[in-house]
Amino acid sequence: MKILLISPGSPDDIDSQITQGIPYLFSKTLFAPHAIAAVAALTPTEHQVVLHDEYTHGPVEPAIRLKKFDIIGISVTSNQQKRSLQIAEFIKKHFPLTLVIFGGIGVEHFIHKEMSDVDVIFHGEAEETWPKFLEDLKTGIYPRIYKNISKPDMAKTPAPRWELLDGDLSSYTAILLQTTRGCPFDCSFCDVIYTFGRKLRSKTIEQVLEEVRRLSALKVKMIFIADDNFAGDKKYTKELLKQLIPLNNSFKSPIEFITQIDITIANDEELLMLLADCNFQAVMIGIESVNEQSLKDYNKQQNLRIPIREAVQKIQSYGIVVLAHMIIGADSDDTQVFQKTANFISEANIVHHLCHPLAAPPGTKMWYELKRAGRIILTDQEEIADKLDIISNIIPKQMTRVELFEGLADYWESIYDPVKFTQRALTFIKGVHYKPRIKEPGITDLWTLRKMLWRVFTFFMFDAGKEHRKAFFTIIRATQKKGMYLLPKIIYIYTCYLVDYNRSMYDAKIARSHALWERDNGHTLVIDDHPIPVAEKIREHAAPILNAAYGHIRGKVAHKETLYTAVVTAMVDFNDRFGKTFDSFDDLQEEHIRATCDRVINQLPPNGHESLQDMPTAPPAGFTREILDALDNAVRFRNSNN
């Protein structure tokens, strides 16, 4: 079969426009499309796979017209929902027999949305479901929704087929690599757990090293380790870095790395040293708020156990840029929070940060709480759709939505002022006290570096605005005094700042425009009044209910995924039948859950009882959370399709 996998991108995407506006980067966009390259690797070789990234190749419609495909898969992100539906509509209009597939993290946002042009929907990780779908397709019988509740073993995950994008890899600022999936933290606004779960799973270290070798052979210059928390298992991370350092130094030119991590690494000097020696340029850290009570609102417990400003400065003393992620709009935030956040950014000498309004993804703890309070806005309206990084879906508690958007616009325009950034950058340089042990460039590398520096300096001398020219050369002079080994780092920092600066000006314009719109049209906003999917009392008593369901089904089924799926199926029925009247888990309710489980067991196919993989007699660690996440997802999407 001929399969086309698409990474959608709106023609007016601001990030790509900004990246292409920095000519010395030679990049068309920031990150390569990991999702479609990973799915391509899961596809048996009997199929022909083509990848199309709209960020690098433009609208996909001409490519679809040019060549007939049997299957077209679309990787949906949370900010490309509209574009994904447009592509699906085009395919069904012109090629009605072509199967249209949706998958990706953004699929979870398609609640209550019409998806009649989509034939099959994939939820979560595809290591097991995608090959199963291709096998099912041979019989002509396949379900509309594929979702494994149990999580795949990453040691069996093949490396993404980046070679299918070989000619385009230089168009990306960074190529993505995953070493682990899952996050042990339970932040109330986060929906990553719906895809990757809470239990950390890892590739083998040799798998990761081999992927890095392959990317080096493809002449990749920067790798984004796109884990939810790269230091979630510090023992694993340290062992990986100890082997990655000599490998990276064995390359003709060492690769630069960036990743996502948590603030507690500031307490581990060995880990900081390893990150620096491995050539990590930056680490993205969810600082989220300067307001301690807001951190409690977010259930950001790890940030409450450490002095944030000192932690940031400690990490940056190793020459590692802290890309600080900030959120404004918690229930404990009032209009003073904008200035408090700006003060923190200045005091911590943060040179790279992102700040967004609080948004509550469907199914998260925060979404449940705010939905019950009537404070979730439906995002189908044109003014809000695909803009949740600028336009929130919540009604704040201590400020109006208009005050939130106008406050953010003022913040973005002020904090990215070149003079203020220059002061933060100079203090950052002064605070660096560790010189990483990274391979010195050879003669060929020096020549390449000279050409790159020529492009950079030419841009700032002739193309950049006056304020950026002054700021850049002020920072360069400080770098010369500190040590020229910091020069690549400073160019990286200023490049990120240019992206941040231009993006913030765009965001501020959108936020102000929307604030004006809401002043006159706020009454047209629609509160999400759809029923809450899983009864609150059932959620409160989830542990004993699910333990009973597990024990009853475990007596009949021992295959892990069959068992987990059966429990979720039984719980969907139990929630429908008893959710409105359920108060506590007593003997009667236990009989109800047993009866519900029996019905599911009786409906299993003949081979559904096979013990292909023994399961413990008691539920494994994390079982309750994993099943609740899957149950919530199943009920929400069942309701949206009714």
LINDAGI-V55676 format. One record per residue. N is the residue number from 1. PSI is psi in whole degrees, 0 to 359 (* if undefined). Layout:
n & psi
N & PSI
N & PSI
This chain:
n & psi
1 & 151
2 & 121
3 & 129
4 & 126
5 & 126
6 & 135
7 & 106
8 & 152
9 & 124
10 & 141
11 & 332
12 & 21
13 & 125
14 & 323
15 & 318
16 & 320
17 & 319
18 & 315
19 & 316
20 & 343
21 & 358
22 & 89
23 & 330
24 & 350
25 & 329
26 & 29
27 & 143
28 & 336
29 & 175
30 & 300
31 & 140
32 & 151
33 & 89
34 & 321
35 & 311
36 & 329
37 & 326
38 & 318
39 & 323
40 & 323
41 & 337
42 & 354
43 & 125
44 & 149
45 & 346
46 & 344
47 & 148
48 & 123
49 & 133
50 & 135
51 & 140
52 & 115
53 & 115
54 & 340
55 & 333
56 & 335
57 & 2
58 & 186
59 & 141
60 & 345
61 & 315
62 & 322
63 & 324
64 & 320
65 & 325
66 & 326
67 & 132
68 & 131
69 & 146
70 & 324
71 & 135
72 & 116
73 & 137
74 & 123
75 & 108
76 & 130
77 & 164
78 & 337
79 & 11
80 & 34
81 & 314
82 & 313
83 & 321
84 & 318
85 & 325
86 & 316
87 & 316
88 & 317
89 & 319
90 & 315
91 & 312
92 & 331
93 & 319
94 & 336
95 & 69
96 & 337
97 & 349
98 & 132
99 & 129
100 & 125
101 & 135
102 & 137
103 & 175
104 & 167
105 & 331
106 & 346
107 & 327
108 & 344
109 & 359
110 & 43
111 & 136
112 & 19
113 & 145
114 & 124
115 & 46
116 & 340
117 & 0
118 & 126
119 & 318
120 & 139
121 & 130
122 & 129
123 & 136
124 & 203
125 & 146
126 & 5
127 & 324
128 & 327
129 & 325
130 & 309
131 & 323
132 & 318
133 & 315
134 & 327
135 & 316
136 & 324
137 & 330
138 & 331
139 & 345
140 & 3
141 & 116
142 & 147
143 & 164
144 & 329
145 & 131
146 & 127
147 & 120
148 & 134
149 & 316
150 & 151
151 & 142
152 & 156
153 & 115
154 & 342
155 & 344
156 & 5
157 & 121
158 & 157
159 & 143
160 & 148
161 & 70
162 & 338
163 & 337
164 & 346
165 & 17
166 & 315
167 & 347
168 & 354
169 & 330
170 & 350
171 & 353
172 & 143
173 & 321
174 & 150
175 & 140
176 & 147
177 & 139
178 & 133
179 & 327
180 & 163
181 & 151
182 & 155
183 & 128
184 & 346
185 & 166
186 & 54
187 & 134
188 & 339
189 & 358
190 & 139
191 & 9
192 & 327
193 & 337
194 & 336
195 & 312
196 & 352
197 & 178
198 & 340
199 & 128
200 & 131
201 & 143
202 & 149
203 & 161
204 & 155
205 & 322
206 & 324
207 & 312
208 & 315
209 & 320
210 & 321
211 & 320
212 & 319
213 & 315
214 & 320
215 & 324
216 & 320
217 & 332
218 & 8
219 & 33
220 & 135
221 & 333
222 & 136
223 & 129
224 & 110
225 & 101
226 & 46
227 & 157
228 & 326
229 & 101
230 & 335
231 & 26
232 & 326
233 & 93
234 & 325
235 & 313
236 & 315
237 & 316
238 & 318
239 & 320
240 & 313
241 & 322
242 & 328
243 & 334
244 & 328
245 & 306
246 & 326
247 & 313
248 & 321
249 & 348
250 & 344
251 & 157
252 & 317
253 & 118
254 & 141
255 & 146
256 & 147
257 & 150
258 & 159
259 & 177
260 & 139
261 & 173
262 & 164
263 & 341
264 & 350
265 & 341
266 & 338
267 & 1
268 & 93
269 & 328
270 & 316
271 & 319
272 & 318
273 & 318
274 & 318
275 & 316
276 & 314
277 & 339
278 & 0
279 & 40
280 & 118
281 & 321
282 & 154
283 & 129
284 & 124
285 & 130
286 & 87
287 & 320
288 & 306
289 & 151
290 & 354
291 & 114
292 & 320
293 & 327
294 & 322
295 & 324
296 & 321
297 & 321
298 & 354
299 & 38
300 & 65
301 & 323
302 & 333
303 & 346
304 & 351
305 & 11
306 & 141
307 & 111
308 & 311
309 & 313
310 & 325
311 & 316
312 & 314
313 & 324
314 & 314
315 & 316
316 & 342
317 & 342
318 & 9
319 & 13
320 & 120
321 & 131
322 & 111
323 & 99
324 & 126
325 & 125
326 & 147
327 & 137
328 & 133
329 & 8
330 & 163
331 & 335
332 & 1
333 & 128
334 & 190
335 & 351
336 & 347
337 & 333
338 & 313
339 & 322
340 & 321
341 & 318
342 & 320
343 & 318
344 & 315
345 & 319
346 & 314
347 & 327
348 & 358
349 & 43
350 & 123
351 & 355
352 & 115
353 & 158
354 & 138
355 & 126
356 & 160
357 & 151
358 & 133
359 & 149
360 & 101
361 & 145
362 & 136
363 & 347
364 & 165
365 & 315
366 & 321
367 & 316
368 & 312
369 & 313
370 & 328
371 & 318
372 & 329
373 & 2
374 & 36
375 & 21
376 & 129
377 & 134
378 & 139
379 & 19
380 & 339
381 & 144
382 & 324
383 & 341
384 & 329
385 & 135
386 & 23
387 & 26
388 & 345
389 & 351
390 & 318
391 & 112
392 & 159
393 & 14
394 & 162
395 & 111
396 & 163
397 & 318
398 & 13
399 & 162
400 & 165
401 & 321
402 & 317
403 & 324
404 & 312
405 & 318
406 & 323
407 & 320
408 & 319
409 & 315
410 & 318
411 & 310
412 & 318
413 & 331
414 & 312
415 & 332
416 & 14
417 & 132
418 & 325
419 & 315
420 & 320
421 & 318
422 & 317
423 & 319
424 & 320
425 & 320
426 & 320
427 & 325
428 & 312
429 & 314
430 & 328
431 & 354
432 & 124
433 & 1
434 & 127
435 & 114
436 & 145
437 & 81
438 & 143
439 & 130
440 & 145
441 & 142
442 & 186
443 & 315
444 & 319
445 & 320
446 & 322
447 & 317
448 & 319
449 & 321
450 & 317
451 & 319
452 & 317
453 & 324
454 & 316
455 & 319
456 & 309
457 & 326
458 & 319
459 & 313
460 & 335
461 & 325
462 & 332
463 & 326
464 & 154
465 & 162
466 & 317
467 & 325
468 & 325
469 & 313
470 & 315
471 & 315
472 & 311
473 & 334
474 & 317
475 & 322
476 & 319
477 & 321
478 & 326
479 & 319
480 & 321
481 & 324
482 & 318
483 & 128
484 & 349
485 & 341
486 & 353
487 & 310
488 & 323
489 & 317
490 & 323
491 & 320
492 & 314
493 & 314
494 & 327
495 & 314
496 & 321
497 & 319
498 & 319
499 & 313
500 & 316
501 & 309
502 & 323
503 & 320
504 & 324
505 & 321
506 & 313
507 & 318
508 & 321
509 & 315
510 & 316
511 & 317
512 & 318
513 & 318
514 & 325
515 & 318
516 & 319
517 & 316
518 & 332
519 & 322
520 & 336
521 & 13
522 & 331
523 & 345
524 & 351
525 & 141
526 & 124
527 & 136
528 & 105
529 & 17
530 & 148
531 & 144
532 & 128
533 & 304
534 & 127
535 & 137
536 & 321
537 & 325
538 & 320
539 & 320
540 & 324
541 & 25
542 & 319
543 & 306
544 & 325
545 & 311
546 & 328
547 & 318
548 & 317
549 & 316
550 & 310
551 & 321
552 & 315
553 & 327
554 & 331
555 & 342
556 & 333
557 & 131
558 & 353
559 & 126
560 & 304
561 & 323
562 & 317
563 & 310
564 & 316
565 & 320
566 & 320
567 & 315
568 & 316
569 & 317
570 & 321
571 & 328
572 & 314
573 & 316
574 & 318
575 & 319
576 & 317
577 & 320
578 & 0
579 & 320
580 & 335
581 & 352
582 & 133
583 & 315
584 & 161
585 & 100
586 & 189
587 & 322
588 & 315
589 & 328
590 & 323
591 & 322
592 & 315
593 & 326
594 & 317
595 & 320
596 & 319
597 & 320
598 & 318
599 & 318
600 & 315
601 & 319
602 & 339
603 & 357
604 & 145
605 & 164
606 & 321
607 & 3
608 & 348
609 & 358
610 & 138
611 & 77
612 & 340
613 & 109
614 & 139
615 & 149
616 & 157
617 & 332
618 & 150
619 & 138
620 & 166
621 & 137
622 & 0
623 & 313
624 & 313
625 & 316
626 & 317
627 & 321
628 & 317
629 & 314
630 & 322
631 & 313
632 & 314
633 & 315
634 & 316
635 & 318
636 & 316
637 & 333
638 & 316
639 & 323
640 & 337
641 & 357
642 & *
